[in-house]
Amino acid sequence: MRRHLDARSGERRGRLERGHQYAEKLFLEQVWWPLIGSFDHLHPEYEIHDWNRRSQFLDFAFLPESGGRIGIECDGFQSHIKDMDREKFGYALNRDSFLTGMNWKMLHFSFDEIRTRPDVCRMLLQLSVGPLLFDSRKTSPTLTPEEKEVLRFAWRLGRPIRPKDLKDTYRFGHRKANVLLRSLVDRQLLHSASEGKYACRYETVGHFPEQLL
């Protein structure tokens, strides 16, 4: 936050000081950081322009070096409804449609969901952000094409991955599916999401180890 404040002046700085409130901070603490483990390429109160060149601000914009543009909004039910009339409602829909046409992907999270069900928010965020993160980082040259594909699949899946998922999707045998998943665990790209002696579900890590960047 300090870095972004120091880089801004005028209304862009004022908007960041006023607009980044409890819901946005909770999103970072409960959703973004546990999943991603980094604030790189994440811009708070990011200025955009609509079709009339009118200035607007997104709560967050994720702009990875690999390409892709994701806008993130954290909406509180009371404030969102209280401040909304028919004209503003229509504008909000038009703005998202306009941004979609400009190759933005818009994600909306309610404050209640961020507060009470952050795990669901992380799952939904991972579906959109995960593939961009994977593409923007150089993975170990020792990863085989099959291991890379399994890792991409795990990011897209949005839930813990199981050997059965690889068997159903890629027609791998049971032994091969387990070998691939355990290999990614050894490289610290997946970790076990199962309790007990035998692991059967795996989750992607929040960020790749430094040696894989």
Residue pairs with C-beta under 8 A, 6 or more apart in sequence:
1 16
1 20
1 44
4 16
4 43
4 44
4 45
5 13
5 16
5 17
8 16
11 55
12 45
12 47
15 45
15 47
15 57
16 44
16 45
19 45
19 57
19 59
20 44
20 45
23 74
23 75
23 76
23 111
23 114
24 44
24 59
24 60
24 74
26 74
26 111
26 114
26 115
27 59
27 60
27 72
27 74
27 109
27 114
27 121
28 39
30 114
30 115
30 118
30 121
31 109
31 114
31 118
31 121
31 122
31 125
32 39
32 42
32 125
33 39
33 206
34 118
34 122
34 206
35 122
35 125
35 126
35 129
35 206
36 42
36 129
36 133
36 206
36 207
37 205
37 206
37 207
38 207
41 62
41 63
41 64
41 65
41 136
42 60
42 61
42 62
43 60
43 61
43 62
43 63
44 59
44 60
45 57
45 58
45 59
46 57
46 58
46 60
46 61
46 71
47 55
47 56
47 57
48 55
48 56
48 57
48 58
48 61
48 71
48 99
49 55
49 56
50 56
50 94
50 95
50 98
51 94
51 98
56 95
58 71
58 72
58 73
59 72
59 73
59 74
60 71
60 72
61 69
61 70
61 71
61 72
62 68
62 69
62 70
62 72
62 129
62 132
63 69
63 70
64 132
64 133
64 135
64 136
65 136
66 132
66 135
66 136
67 132
68 105
68 132
69 103
69 104
69 105
70 104
70 105
70 106
70 107
70 128
70 129
70 132
71 99
71 104
71 105
71 106
71 107
72 106
72 107
72 108
72 109
73 106
73 107
73 108
73 109
74 109
74 110
74 111
74 114
75 108
75 109
75 110
75 111
76 110
76 111
77 110
77 111
77 112
84 92
96 106
99 106
100 106
105 128
107 124
107 125
107 128
109 121
109 124
109 125
113 120
113 121
114 121
123 158
123 159
124 158
126 155
126 158
126 204
127 156
127 158
130 155
130 156
130 204
131 152
131 155
131 156
133 155
134 151
134 152
134 155
137 208
137 212
137 213
138 212
138 213
139 148
139 151
139 189
139 208
139 212
140 187
140 211
140 212
143 151
143 187
146 180
147 180
147 183
147 184
149 170
150 161
150 166
150 180
150 181
150 184
151 184
151 189
151 190
151 204
153 161
153 165
153 166
153 169
154 161
154 184
154 190
154 202
154 203
154 204
155 204
157 165
160 193
160 201
160 202
160 203
161 181
161 190
161 201
161 202
161 203
162 200
162 201
162 202
163 174
163 177
163 178
163 181
163 200
164 177
166 172
166 176
166 177
166 180
166 181
167 173
167 174
167 177
172 180
181 190
181 202
184 190
184 202
185 191
185 192
185 199
185 202
187 209
187 212
188 205
188 209
189 204
189 205
189 208
189 212
190 202
190 203
190 204
190 205
191 202
191 203
191 205
192 199
192 201
192 202
193 199
193 201
193 202
193 203
194 200
194 201
